[in-house]
Amino acid sequence: MRVVAFLCVLFLAFAASAQVDQTVHVGQVVKNAYGIVLGMETGDIACTLTLRDENGATFREMAEFDICDRRSMLLNRRVALHYAVETIVSPDCRGNLECHRSISAVVVNDASPTAN
């Protein structure tokens, strides 16, 4: 009986350690750690990713421009999202290249395909 109890405890401990955190903290902000890339669009201030999380909810993230250049590698794939706080052009600039206003924002600075 003790062996069975020990094996049950061992299994539960292994199962708990095998679960991957689905969110990450970037400063005070909580972000999704993974998502399936549904769409990518290059905008005035960032690449915008549209993703689906593990629960089926759709969410959007700003990303560095070069992420959109990797469309063929990322689109419709599950990816691990890596974030950083970066200085980007203010949305108030509305594409004006001579505008020097900026904001700090949490953006995806890397997205790498993962196994399902």
C-alpha positions as CSV (number, residue, x, y, z in Angstrom):
1,M,0.0,0.0,0.0
2,R,2.9,2.4,0.8
3,V,4.4,1.7,-2.6
4,V,1.1,2.6,-4.3
5,A,0.8,5.8,-2.3
6,F,4.4,6.7,-3.1
7,L,3.8,6.2,-6.8
8,C,0.7,8.3,-6.7
9,V,2.6,11.2,-5.0
10,L,5.5,10.8,-7.5
11,F,3.1,10.9,-10.4
12,L,1.3,14.0,-9.2
13,A,4.6,15.8,-8.5
14,F,5.8,14.9,-12.0
15,A,2.6,16.0,-13.6
16,A,2.7,19.4,-11.8
17,S,6.3,20.0,-12.8
18,A,5.5,19.1,-16.5
19,Q,2.9,21.9,-16.7
20,V,4.2,25.0,-18.5
21,D,3.3,28.5,-17.3
22,Q,0.9,30.0,-19.8
23,T,1.7,33.6,-18.8
24,V,4.8,35.7,-18.1
25,H,5.3,38.9,-16.2
26,V,7.0,41.8,-17.9
27,G,7.3,44.4,-15.3
28,Q,3.8,44.8,-13.8
29,V,2.2,43.5,-17.0
30,V,1.0,39.8,-17.4
31,K,1.3,38.5,-20.9
32,N,0.5,35.2,-22.7
33,A,3.6,33.1,-23.0
34,Y,2.3,31.1,-26.0
35,G,-0.2,31.5,-28.8
36,I,-1.1,30.3,-32.3
37,V,-0.3,33.0,-34.8
38,L,-3.5,33.7,-36.8
39,G,-2.4,36.9,-38.5
40,M,0.4,39.4,-38.9
41,E,0.2,43.0,-40.1
42,T,2.9,45.6,-40.4
43,G,1.7,48.9,-39.1
44,D,3.1,52.4,-38.5
45,I,4.6,51.7,-35.1
46,A,4.9,48.0,-34.9
47,C,4.1,44.6,-36.3
48,T,0.7,43.5,-35.0
49,L,0.2,39.9,-34.2
50,T,-3.2,38.3,-33.8
51,L,-3.0,35.1,-31.8
52,R,-5.2,32.4,-30.1
53,D,-4.3,31.3,-26.6
54,E,-4.6,27.8,-25.1
55,N,-8.3,28.5,-24.1
56,G,-9.3,29.5,-27.6
57,A,-9.4,33.3,-26.9
58,T,-8.0,35.7,-29.5
59,F,-5.6,38.3,-28.4
60,R,-3.3,40.9,-30.1
61,E,0.3,41.9,-29.4
62,M,2.6,44.6,-30.8
63,A,5.9,43.1,-32.0
64,E,9.2,44.2,-33.5
65,F,8.9,44.8,-37.3
66,D,11.2,41.9,-38.1
67,I,8.7,39.4,-36.6
68,C,6.3,40.2,-39.5
69,D,9.2,39.3,-41.9
70,R,9.0,35.8,-40.6
71,R,5.4,35.2,-41.7
72,S,6.1,31.9,-43.5
73,M,7.8,30.5,-40.4
74,L,5.2,31.7,-37.8
75,L,1.8,31.9,-39.4
76,N,-0.6,29.2,-38.1
77,R,2.0,27.8,-35.8
78,R,2.1,27.6,-32.0
79,V,4.9,30.0,-30.8
80,A,6.6,30.9,-27.6
81,L,6.4,34.6,-27.1
82,H,9.3,36.6,-25.6
83,Y,8.7,40.2,-24.5
84,A,10.7,43.3,-23.7
85,V,9.9,46.9,-22.7
86,E,11.0,49.0,-25.6
87,T,10.7,52.6,-26.8
88,I,8.5,52.9,-29.9
89,V,7.1,55.7,-31.9
90,S,4.0,57.2,-30.3
91,P,0.7,56.3,-31.9
92,D,0.0,60.0,-31.9
93,C,2.5,60.4,-34.7
94,R,0.2,58.5,-37.1
95,G,3.0,57.5,-39.5
96,N,4.6,60.9,-39.6
97,L,8.3,60.1,-40.0
98,E,9.3,63.6,-38.7
99,C,7.5,63.0,-35.4
100,H,9.8,62.4,-32.5
101,R,7.3,61.5,-29.8
102,S,7.8,58.1,-28.3
103,I,6.3,55.8,-25.7
104,S,7.5,52.8,-23.7
105,A,5.6,49.6,-24.5
106,V,5.8,45.9,-23.9
107,V,6.4,44.3,-27.3
108,V,7.1,40.8,-28.6
109,N,10.8,40.8,-29.4
110,D,11.0,37.1,-30.4
111,A,8.5,34.4,-31.4
112,S,9.8,30.9,-31.8
113,P,7.8,27.9,-33.0
114,T,7.2,25.2,-30.4
115,A,5.9,21.7,-30.3
116,N,2.2,21.4,-29.7
